[in-house]
Amino acid sequence: MARTRSATGADVVPADVLLVGDTPADVAAGRAAGDPVLAVATGRTSAAELADAGATATIRDLQDAAPFHGLLR
C-alpha cells in the first residue's frame, strides 16, 4: 500500500486491497494488515486449513471465480 501511495499519490487503505495467497503465512500477513484475503488452495495447504488460518474466502483454483467476484467492490 505504501509503494502504491508513493508511486501514484493515491490514498490507498486496507479496504482497497485484496490479498491473494496460498499459504497460512499469506493469510496471516493480509489479516495483520487489515486486508481481506482470498486464499487459493493450489499449493500444499488445503482450503480448510486456509479457512482455519482466517482467510476471508477460499477457492480451489483461480477458475473458481465466484468467491473472487464477491470480494470485489
N, CA, C and O atoms as a CHARMM CRD file, in Angstrom:
* protein
*
  292
    1    1 MET  N      0.82700  -1.17600   0.00000 PROA 1      0.00000
    2    1 MET  CA     0.00000   0.00000   0.00000 PROA 1      0.00000
    3    1 MET  C      0.87800   1.24900   0.00000 PROA 1      0.00000
    4    1 MET  O      0.57300   2.22900  -0.68000 PROA 1      0.00000
    5    2 ALA  N      1.95700   1.21100   0.75600 PROA 2      0.00000
    6    2 ALA  CA     2.83900   2.37500   0.81800 PROA 2      0.00000
    7    2 ALA  C      3.48800   2.63000  -0.54400 PROA 2      0.00000
    8    2 ALA  O      3.62100   3.77900  -0.96600 PROA 2      0.00000
    9    3 ARG  N      3.89000   1.56100  -1.22700 PROA 3      0.00000
   10    3 ARG  CA     4.50500   1.74800  -2.55100 PROA 3      0.00000
   11    3 ARG  C      3.49900   2.30300  -3.54600 PROA 3      0.00000
   12    3 ARG  O      3.85400   3.12700  -4.38800 PROA 3      0.00000
   13    4 THR  N      2.25800   1.86700  -3.46100 PROA 4      0.00000
   14    4 THR  CA     1.22900   2.39400  -4.36100 PROA 4      0.00000
   15    4 THR  C      0.97700   3.86100  -4.06500 PROA 4      0.00000
   16    4 THR  O      0.86000   4.67700  -4.98000 PROA 4      0.00000
   17    5 ARG  N      0.89400   4.19400  -2.78100 PROA 5      0.00000
   18    5 ARG  CA     0.71600   5.60900  -2.39900 PROA 5      0.00000
   19    5 ARG  C      1.86000   6.45100  -2.93900 PROA 5      0.00000
   20    5 ARG  O      1.64300   7.52800  -3.49300 PROA 5      0.00000
   21    6 SER  N      3.07800   5.95200  -2.77400 PROA 6      0.00000
   22    6 SER  CA     4.26000   6.69300  -3.20600 PROA 6      0.00000
   23    6 SER  C      4.30400   6.85600  -4.72300 PROA 6      0.00000
   24    6 SER  O      4.64300   7.92600  -5.22800 PROA 6      0.00000
   25    7 ALA  N      3.96500   5.80500  -5.43600 PROA 7      0.00000
   26    7 ALA  CA     4.05100   5.83500  -6.89800 PROA 7      0.00000
   27    7 ALA  C      2.92700   6.61300  -7.54800 PROA 7      0.00000
   28    7 ALA  O      3.11700   7.23500  -8.59300 PROA 7      0.00000
   29    8 THR  N      1.75200   6.57900  -6.93100 PROA 8      0.00000
   30    8 THR  CA     0.58400   7.17700  -7.59500 PROA 8      0.00000
   31    8 THR  C      0.00900   8.38400  -6.87500 PROA 8      0.00000
   32    8 THR  O     -0.72600   9.17200  -7.47100 PROA 8      0.00000
   33    9 GLY  N      0.33600   8.53400  -5.61000 PROA 9      0.00000
   34    9 GLY  CA    -0.26900   9.59300  -4.82500 PROA 9      0.00000
   35    9 GLY  C     -1.67400   9.24700  -4.36400 PROA 9      0.00000
   36    9 GLY  O     -2.32300  10.05700  -3.70200 PROA 9      0.00000
   37   10 ALA  N     -2.15200   8.06100  -4.70300 PROA 10     0.00000
   38   10 ALA  CA    -3.49600   7.63000  -4.31400 PROA 10     0.00000
   39   10 ALA  C     -3.53600   7.32600  -2.82300 PROA 10     0.00000
   40   10 ALA  O     -2.56100   6.83400  -2.25600 PROA 10     0.00000
   41   11 ASP  N     -4.65000   7.61600  -2.20100 PROA 11     0.00000
   42   11 ASP  CA    -4.85500   7.30900  -0.79200 PROA 11     0.00000
   43   11 ASP  C     -5.39000   5.88700  -0.68200 PROA 11     0.00000
   44   11 ASP  O     -6.60200   5.67300  -0.69000 PROA 11     0.00000
   45   12 VAL  N     -4.49300   4.92400  -0.58000 PROA 12     0.00000
   46   12 VAL  CA    -4.86400   3.51400  -0.53500 PROA 12     0.00000
   47   12 VAL  C     -5.05700   3.10500   0.91900 PROA 12     0.00000
   48   12 VAL  O     -4.20400   3.37000   1.76600 PROA 12     0.00000
   49   13 VAL  N     -6.17600   2.46100   1.20000 PROA 13     0.00000
   50   13 VAL  CA    -6.48000   1.96900   2.54400 PROA 13     0.00000
   51   13 VAL  C     -6.71800   0.46300   2.46300 PROA 13     0.00000
   52   13 VAL  O     -6.95200  -0.05900   1.37300 PROA 13     0.00000
   53   14 PRO  N     -6.66400  -0.24400   3.58700 PROA 14     0.00000
   54   14 PRO  CA    -6.83100  -1.69700   3.54700 PROA 14     0.00000
   55   14 PRO  C     -8.09500  -2.16000   2.81900 PROA 14     0.00000
   56   14 PRO  O     -8.07600  -3.21300   2.18100 PROA 14     0.00000
   57   15 ALA  N     -9.16100  -1.42000   2.89600 PROA 15     0.00000
   58   15 ALA  CA   -10.39400  -1.82400   2.21100 PROA 15     0.00000
   59   15 ALA  C    -10.24800  -1.80600   0.69200 PROA 15     0.00000
   60   15 ALA  O    -11.07000  -2.38800  -0.01600 PROA 15     0.00000
   61   16 ASP  N     -9.20300  -1.13800   0.18300 PROA 16     0.00000
   62   16 ASP  CA    -8.94900  -1.07900  -1.25900 PROA 16     0.00000
   63   16 ASP  C     -8.13800  -2.26700  -1.74800 PROA 16     0.00000
   64   16 ASP  O     -7.94600  -2.43200  -2.95300 PROA 16     0.00000
   65   17 VAL  N     -7.66300  -3.08700  -0.83700 PROA 17     0.00000
   66   17 VAL  CA    -6.72600  -4.15400  -1.16400 PROA 17     0.00000
   67   17 VAL  C     -7.40500  -5.51200  -1.02400 PROA 17     0.00000
   68   17 VAL  O     -8.20300  -5.72500  -0.11100 PROA 17     0.00000
   69   18 LEU  N     -7.08600  -6.41900  -1.92600 PROA 18     0.00000
   70   18 LEU  CA    -7.46300  -7.82400  -1.78800 PROA 18     0.00000
   71   18 LEU  C     -6.18200  -8.63000  -1.90900 PROA 18     0.00000
   72   18 LEU  O     -5.59300  -8.70400  -2.98700 PROA 18     0.00000
   73   19 LEU  N     -5.75000  -9.23100  -0.81800 PROA 19     0.00000
   74   19 LEU  CA    -4.56200 -10.06500  -0.85300 PROA 19     0.00000
   75   19 LEU  C     -4.97000 -11.44900  -1.32800 PROA 19     0.00000
   76   19 LEU  O     -5.91700 -12.03600  -0.80600 PROA 19     0.00000
   77   20 VAL  N     -4.25900 -11.96700  -2.31400 PROA 20     0.00000
   78   20 VAL  CA    -4.49200 -13.31700  -2.81900 PROA 20     0.00000
   79   20 VAL  C     -3.24800 -14.12700  -2.48900 PROA 20     0.00000
   80   20 VAL  O     -2.13800 -13.75900  -2.87200 PROA 20     0.00000
   81   21 GLY  N     -3.43900 -15.23500  -1.77600 PROA 21     0.00000
   82   21 GLY  CA    -2.30600 -16.05000  -1.37900 PROA 21     0.00000
   83   21 GLY  C     -2.68400 -17.51300  -1.27000 PROA 21     0.00000
   84   21 GLY  O     -3.85000 -17.88600  -1.39900 PROA 21     0.00000
   85   22 ASP  N     -1.66200 -18.34100  -1.02600 PROA 22     0.00000
   86   22 ASP  CA    -1.92700 -19.77700  -0.95200 PROA 22     0.00000
   87   22 ASP  C     -1.29800 -20.45600   0.25700 PROA 22     0.00000
   88   22 ASP  O     -1.19600 -21.68200   0.29800 PROA 22     0.00000
   89   23 THR  N     -0.87400 -19.66200   1.24500 PROA 23     0.00000
   90   23 THR  CA    -0.30100 -20.24800   2.45300 PROA 23     0.00000
   91   23 THR  C     -0.90600 -19.59100   3.69400 PROA 23     0.00000
   92   23 THR  O     -1.43500 -18.48200   3.61600 PROA 23     0.00000
   93   24 PRO  N     -0.82900 -20.27300   4.83200 PROA 24     0.00000
   94   24 PRO  CA    -1.28200 -19.64100   6.07500 PROA 24     0.00000
   95   24 PRO  C     -0.50600 -18.34700   6.37400 PROA 24     0.00000
   96   24 PRO  O     -1.06300 -17.41700   6.95700 PROA 24     0.00000
   97   25 ALA  N      0.77000 -18.28300   5.98200 PROA 25     0.00000
   98   25 ALA  CA     1.55400 -17.06000   6.19400 PROA 25     0.00000
   99   25 ALA  C      0.98400 -15.90700   5.36500 PROA 25     0.00000
  100   25 ALA  O      0.95300 -14.77000   5.83500 PROA 25     0.00000
  101   26 ASP  N      0.53700 -16.18600   4.14500 PROA 26     0.00000
  102   26 ASP  CA    -0.09700 -15.15500   3.31900 PROA 26     0.00000
  103   26 ASP  C     -1.36500 -14.65100   3.99800 PROA 26     0.00000
  104   26 ASP  O     -1.62200 -13.44800   4.04900 PROA 26     0.00000
  105   27 VAL  N     -2.14600 -15.58100   4.51400 PROA 27     0.00000
  106   27 VAL  CA    -3.38700 -15.21200   5.20600 PROA 27     0.00000
  107   27 VAL  C     -3.06300 -14.34700   6.42000 PROA 27     0.00000
  108   27 VAL  O     -3.69800 -13.31500   6.63700 PROA 27     0.00000
  109   28 ALA  N     -2.08600 -14.76200   7.20100 PROA 28     0.00000
  110   28 ALA  CA    -1.71400 -14.01300   8.40000 PROA 28     0.00000
  111   28 ALA  C     -1.23700 -12.60700   8.04600 PROA 28     0.00000
  112   28 ALA  O     -1.57400 -11.64500   8.73600 PROA 28     0.00000
  113   29 ALA  N     -0.46200 -12.48300   6.98300 PROA 29     0.00000
  114   29 ALA  CA     0.04100 -11.16500   6.57600 PROA 29     0.00000
  115   29 ALA  C     -1.10700 -10.25300   6.17000 PROA 29     0.00000
  116   29 ALA  O     -1.14200  -9.08700   6.56300 PROA 29     0.00000
  117   30 GLY  N     -2.02800 -10.76600   5.40000 PROA 30     0.00000
  118   30 GLY  CA    -3.16800  -9.96000   4.98300 PROA 30     0.00000
  119   30 GLY  C     -4.03100  -9.55500   6.14300 PROA 30     0.00000
  120   30 GLY  O     -4.44700  -8.40000   6.23600 PROA 30     0.00000
  121   31 ARG  N     -4.30500 -10.47400   7.02200 PROA 31     0.00000
  122   31 ARG  CA    -5.15400 -10.16800   8.17300 PROA 31     0.00000
  123   31 ARG  C     -4.46500  -9.15700   9.08500 PROA 31     0.00000
  124   31 ARG  O     -5.12200  -8.26700   9.62600 PROA 31     0.00000
  125   32 ALA  N     -3.14500  -9.28300   9.26400 PROA 32     0.00000
  126   32 ALA  CA    -2.40300  -8.33800  10.10800 PROA 32     0.00000
  127   32 ALA  C     -2.46100  -6.92400   9.54000 PROA 32     0.00000
  128   32 ALA  O     -2.45400  -5.94600  10.28600 PROA 32     0.00000
  129   33 ALA  N     -2.51900  -6.82500   8.21100 PROA 33     0.00000
  130   33 ALA  CA    -2.60000  -5.51300   7.56000 PROA 33     0.00000
  131   33 ALA  C     -4.03400  -4.99000   7.50700 PROA 33     0.00000
  132   33 ALA  O     -4.26500  -3.84100   7.13000 PROA 33     0.00000
  133   34 GLY  N     -4.99000  -5.82900   7.88200 PROA 34     0.00000
  134   34 GLY  CA    -6.39000  -5.42300   7.83600 PROA 34     0.00000
  135   34 GLY  C     -7.03000  -5.61300   6.47300 PROA 34     0.00000
  136   34 GLY  O     -8.09300  -5.05900   6.19200 PROA 34     0.00000
  137   35 ASP  N     -6.37600  -6.40100   5.62600 PROA 35     0.00000
  138   35 ASP  CA    -6.87500  -6.64100   4.27300 PROA 35     0.00000
  139   35 ASP  C     -7.72300  -7.90600   4.21200 PROA 35     0.00000
  140   35 ASP  O     -7.45900  -8.86200   4.94100 PROA 35     0.00000
  141   36 PRO  N     -8.74400  -7.92300   3.34500 PROA 36     0.00000
  142   36 PRO  CA    -9.42800  -9.18800   3.09300 PROA 36     0.00000
  143   36 PRO  C     -8.46800 -10.12400   2.34600 PROA 36     0.00000
  144   36 PRO  O     -7.61300  -9.67400   1.58300 PROA 36     0.00000
  145   37 VAL  N     -8.62100 -11.41700   2.57700 PROA 37     0.00000
  146   37 VAL  CA    -7.71000 -12.39900   1.98000 PROA 37     0.00000
  147   37 VAL  C     -8.49900 -13.45800   1.22500 PROA 37     0.00000
  148   37 VAL  O     -9.36700 -14.12400   1.78800 PROA 37     0.00000
  149   38 LEU  N     -8.18700 -13.60200  -0.05300 PROA 38     0.00000
  150   38 LEU  CA    -8.70600 -14.70000  -0.86000 PROA 38     0.00000
  151   38 LEU  C     -7.61400 -15.74900  -0.91700 PROA 38     0.00000
  152   38 LEU  O     -6.55900 -15.51600  -1.50500 PROA 38     0.00000
  153   39 ALA  N     -7.85300 -16.89300  -0.31500 PROA 39     0.00000
  154   39 ALA  CA    -6.86700 -17.96900  -0.27900 PROA 39     0.00000
  155   39 ALA  C     -7.16500 -18.97000  -1.37900 PROA 39     0.00000
  156   39 ALA  O     -8.29700 -19.42600  -1.53700 PROA 39     0.00000
  157   40 VAL  N     -6.13000 -19.30200  -2.13600 PROA 40     0.00000
  158   40 VAL  CA    -6.24900 -20.23400  -3.25500 PROA 40     0.00000
  159   40 VAL  C     -5.53000 -21.52300  -2.87100 PROA 40     0.00000
  160   40 VAL  O     -4.32400 -21.51900  -2.62300 PROA 40     0.00000
  161   41 ALA  N     -6.27100 -22.61700  -2.82400 PROA 41     0.00000
  162   41 ALA  CA    -5.72300 -23.89300  -2.35900 PROA 41     0.00000
  163   41 ALA  C     -5.07100 -24.67200  -3.49700 PROA 41     0.00000
  164   41 ALA  O     -5.42900 -25.82100  -3.75700 PROA 41     0.00000
  165   42 THR  N     -4.11700 -24.04200  -4.17000 PROA 42     0.00000
  166   42 THR  CA    -3.40800 -24.71500  -5.25700 PROA 42     0.00000
  167   42 THR  C     -2.05900 -25.24100  -4.80100 PROA 42     0.00000
  168   42 THR  O     -1.40900 -25.99100  -5.52900 PROA 42     0.00000
  169   43 GLY  N     -1.63400 -24.86100  -3.61500 PROA 43     0.00000
  170   43 GLY  CA    -0.34400 -25.29600  -3.09200 PROA 43     0.00000
  171   43 GLY  C     -0.48900 -26.49100  -2.18500 PROA 43     0.00000
  172   43 GLY  O     -1.35400 -27.34300  -2.39300 PROA 43     0.00000
  173   44 ARG  N      0.34900 -26.55100  -1.19100 PROA 44     0.00000
  174   44 ARG  CA     0.36300 -27.67500  -0.25300 PROA 44     0.00000
  175   44 ARG  C     -0.71800 -27.57900   0.81200 PROA 44     0.00000
  176   44 ARG  O     -1.00200 -28.55800   1.50200 PROA 44     0.00000
  177   45 THR  N     -1.32700 -26.39300   0.95000 PROA 45     0.00000
  178   45 THR  CA    -2.28700 -26.16200   2.01700 PROA 45     0.00000
  179   45 THR  C     -3.71200 -26.32400   1.50400 PROA 45     0.00000
  180   45 THR  O     -4.06100 -25.78700   0.45200 PROA 45     0.00000
  181   46 SER  N     -4.53100 -27.06100   2.24200 PROA 46     0.00000
  182   46 SER  CA    -5.91400 -27.30300   1.81900 PROA 46     0.00000
  183   46 SER  C     -6.77400 -26.06500   2.04800 PROA 46     0.00000
  184   46 SER  O     -6.40500 -25.17000   2.80900 PROA 46     0.00000
  185   47 ALA  N     -7.90900 -26.02700   1.38900 PROA 47     0.00000
  186   47 ALA  CA    -8.85900 -24.93000   1.56500 PROA 47     0.00000
  187   47 ALA  C     -9.31300 -24.84500   3.02300 PROA 47     0.00000
  188   47 ALA  O     -9.47300 -23.74800   3.55800 PROA 47     0.00000
  189   48 ALA  N     -9.51700 -25.98000   3.66000 PROA 48     0.00000
  190   48 ALA  CA    -9.94000 -25.99400   5.06100 PROA 48     0.00000
  191   48 ALA  C     -8.87100 -25.38300   5.96300 PROA 48     0.00000
  192   48 ALA  O     -9.18900 -24.61800   6.87400 PROA 48     0.00000
  193   49 GLU  N     -7.60900 -25.71700   5.71400 PROA 49     0.00000
  194   49 GLU  CA    -6.52200 -25.15200   6.51900 PROA 49     0.00000
  195   49 GLU  C     -6.41100 -23.64000   6.30700 PROA 49     0.00000
  196   49 GLU  O     -6.14200 -22.89800   7.25100 PROA 49     0.00000
  197   50 LEU  N     -6.61700 -23.18800   5.07900 PROA 50     0.00000
  198   50 LEU  CA    -6.56600 -21.75300   4.79400 PROA 50     0.00000
  199   50 LEU  C     -7.73100 -21.02300   5.45100 PROA 50     0.00000
  200   50 LEU  O     -7.57200 -19.91300   5.95800 PROA 50     0.00000
  201   51 ALA  N     -8.89000 -21.64900   5.43800 PROA 51     0.00000
  202   51 ALA  CA   -10.04700 -21.06400   6.12000 PROA 51     0.00000
  203   51 ALA  C     -9.78600 -20.99200   7.62500 PROA 51     0.00000
  204   51 ALA  O    -10.09100 -19.98500   8.26400 PROA 51     0.00000
  205   52 ASP  N     -9.22300 -22.05900   8.18800 PROA 52     0.00000
  206   52 ASP  CA    -8.89600 -22.07000   9.61100 PROA 52     0.00000
  207   52 ASP  C     -7.86400 -21.00100   9.96800 PROA 52     0.00000
  208   52 ASP  O     -7.84900 -20.49900  11.09100 PROA 52     0.00000
  209   53 ALA  N     -7.00300 -20.65600   9.01300 PROA 53     0.00000
  210   53 ALA  CA    -5.98600 -19.63000   9.24200 PROA 53     0.00000
  211   53 ALA  C     -6.59000 -18.22600   9.23800 PROA 53     0.00000
  212   53 ALA  O     -5.93100 -17.26300   9.62900 PROA 53     0.00000
  213   54 GLY  N     -7.85500 -18.11100   8.79100 PROA 54     0.00000
  214   54 GLY  CA    -8.53100 -16.82100   8.83900 PROA 54     0.00000
  215   54 GLY  C     -8.80300 -16.17000   7.50400 PROA 54     0.00000
  216   54 GLY  O     -9.13100 -14.98500   7.45100 PROA 54     0.00000
  217   55 ALA  N     -8.67300 -16.92900   6.41200 PROA 55     0.00000
  218   55 ALA  CA    -8.95300 -16.35900   5.09000 PROA 55     0.00000
  219   55 ALA  C    -10.39300 -15.86500   5.01900 PROA 55     0.00000
  220   55 ALA  O    -11.30100 -16.48000   5.57800 PROA 55     0.00000
  221   56 THR  N    -10.58700 -14.76100   4.33300 PROA 56     0.00000
  222   56 THR  CA   -11.92700 -14.21600   4.14400 PROA 56     0.00000
  223   56 THR  C    -12.75700 -15.16300   3.28600 PROA 56     0.00000
  224   56 THR  O    -13.93800 -15.38400   3.55300 PROA 56     0.00000
  225   57 ALA  N    -12.12700 -15.71900   2.25000 PROA 57     0.00000
  226   57 ALA  CA   -12.76000 -16.69700   1.36500 PROA 57     0.00000
  227   57 ALA  C    -11.66600 -17.61100   0.83600 PROA 57     0.00000
  228   57 ALA  O    -10.50100 -17.22300   0.75000 PROA 57     0.00000
  229   58 THR  N    -12.05600 -18.83300   0.48200 PROA 58     0.00000
  230   58 THR  CA   -11.09700 -19.77300  -0.10200 PROA 58     0.00000
  231   58 THR  C    -11.68000 -20.34700  -1.38700 PROA 58     0.00000
  232   58 THR  O    -12.89200 -20.51500  -1.52400 PROA 58     0.00000
  233   59 ILE  N    -10.78800 -20.64000  -2.31700 PROA 59     0.00000
  234   59 ILE  CA   -11.17500 -21.29000  -3.56200 PROA 59     0.00000
  235   59 ILE  C    -10.14400 -22.36700  -3.87600 PROA 59     0.00000
  236   59 ILE  O     -9.01100 -22.32600  -3.39700 PROA 59     0.00000
  237   60 ARG  N    -10.56200 -23.33300  -4.69300 PROA 60     0.00000
  238   60 ARG  CA    -9.64300 -24.41700  -5.06600 PROA 60     0.00000
  239   60 ARG  C     -8.59000 -23.94400  -6.06000 PROA 60     0.00000
  240   60 ARG  O     -7.41700 -24.30200  -5.95400 PROA 60     0.00000
  241   61 ASP  N     -9.01900 -23.14000  -7.02100 PROA 61     0.00000
  242   61 ASP  CA    -8.09500 -22.60700  -8.02100 PROA 61     0.00000
  243   61 ASP  C     -8.70000 -21.33000  -8.59500 PROA 61     0.00000
  244   61 ASP  O     -9.82600 -20.96700  -8.25600 PROA 61     0.00000
  245   62 LEU  N     -7.97000 -20.66600  -9.44500 PROA 62     0.00000
  246   62 LEU  CA    -8.43100 -19.38200  -9.96600 PROA 62     0.00000
  247   62 LEU  C     -9.54100 -19.51300 -11.00400 PROA 62     0.00000
  248   62 LEU  O    -10.07600 -18.50600 -11.46700 PROA 62     0.00000
  249   63 GLN  N     -9.88900 -20.73300 -11.37300 PROA 63     0.00000
  250   63 GLN  CA   -11.03200 -20.92600 -12.26800 PROA 63     0.00000
  251   63 GLN  C    -12.34900 -20.82200 -11.50200 PROA 63     0.00000
  252   63 GLN  O    -13.40400 -20.62500 -12.10400 PROA 63     0.00000
  253   64 ASP  N    -12.29000 -20.95300 -10.19200 PROA 64     0.00000
  254   64 ASP  CA   -13.45900 -20.83300  -9.32000 PROA 64     0.00000
  255   64 ASP  C    -13.62500 -19.35900  -8.97400 PROA 64     0.00000
  256   64 ASP  O    -13.23500 -18.93400  -7.88600 PROA 64     0.00000
  257   65 ALA  N    -14.19300 -18.58100  -9.87300 PROA 65     0.00000
  258   65 ALA  CA   -14.17400 -17.11800  -9.76900 PROA 65     0.00000
  259   65 ALA  C    -15.28800 -16.51800  -8.91800 PROA 65     0.00000
  260   65 ALA  O    -15.18300 -15.35100  -8.54200 PROA 65     0.00000
  261   66 ALA  N    -16.32900 -17.24200  -8.60200 PROA 66     0.00000
  262   66 ALA  CA   -17.46600 -16.65400  -7.88200 PROA 66     0.00000
  263   66 ALA  C    -17.05900 -16.01400  -6.55200 PROA 66     0.00000
  264   66 ALA  O    -17.44200 -14.87000  -6.31000 PROA 66     0.00000
  265   67 PRO  N    -16.30400 -16.69200  -5.67500 PROA 67     0.00000
  266   67 PRO  CA   -15.90200 -16.03900  -4.42400 PROA 67     0.00000
  267   67 PRO  C    -15.01800 -14.81600  -4.66300 PROA 67     0.00000
  268   67 PRO  O    -15.08800 -13.83300  -3.92500 PROA 67     0.00000
  269   68 PHE  N    -14.19800 -14.88800  -5.68900 PROA 68     0.00000
  270   68 PHE  CA   -13.32600 -13.76000  -6.03800 PROA 68     0.00000
  271   68 PHE  C    -14.16800 -12.54400  -6.38100 PROA 68     0.00000
  272   68 PHE  O    -13.92100 -11.44900  -5.87500 PROA 68     0.00000
  273   69 HSD  N    -15.14700 -12.73000  -7.22600 PROA 69     0.00000
  274   69 HSD  CA   -16.02300 -11.61800  -7.63200 PROA 69     0.00000
  275   69 HSD  C    -16.79600 -11.05900  -6.44100 PROA 69     0.00000
  276   69 HSD  O    -17.06300  -9.85800  -6.38500 PROA 69     0.00000
  277   70 GLY  N    -17.15000 -11.90800  -5.50300 PROA 70     0.00000
  278   70 GLY  CA   -17.87400 -11.46500  -4.32900 PROA 70     0.00000
  279   70 GLY  C    -17.06400 -10.55700  -3.41300 PROA 70     0.00000
  280   70 GLY  O    -17.63200  -9.78900  -2.63600 PROA 70     0.00000
  281   71 LEU  N    -15.74500 -10.64300  -3.50100 PROA 71     0.00000
  282   71 LEU  CA   -14.87300  -9.81800  -2.65700 PROA 71     0.00000
  283   71 LEU  C    -14.51600  -8.48700  -3.30500 PROA 71     0.00000
  284   71 LEU  O    -13.99200  -7.59200  -2.64200 PROA 71     0.00000
  285   72 LEU  N    -14.79300  -8.35400  -4.58300 PROA 72     0.00000
  286   72 LEU  CA   -14.50600  -7.09100  -5.29100 PROA 72     0.00000
  287   72 LEU  C    -15.65500  -6.14200  -5.09700 PROA 72     0.00000
  288   72 LEU  O    -16.80200  -6.56600  -4.96200 PROA 72     0.00000
  289   73 ARG  N    -15.36000  -4.86400  -5.08100 PROA 73     0.00000
  290   73 ARG  CA   -16.46300  -3.92400  -4.97100 PROA 73     0.00000
  291   73 ARG  C    -16.57000  -3.08100  -6.19900 PROA 73     0.00000
  292   73 ARG  O    -17.45100  -2.22500  -6.28600 PROA 73     0.00000
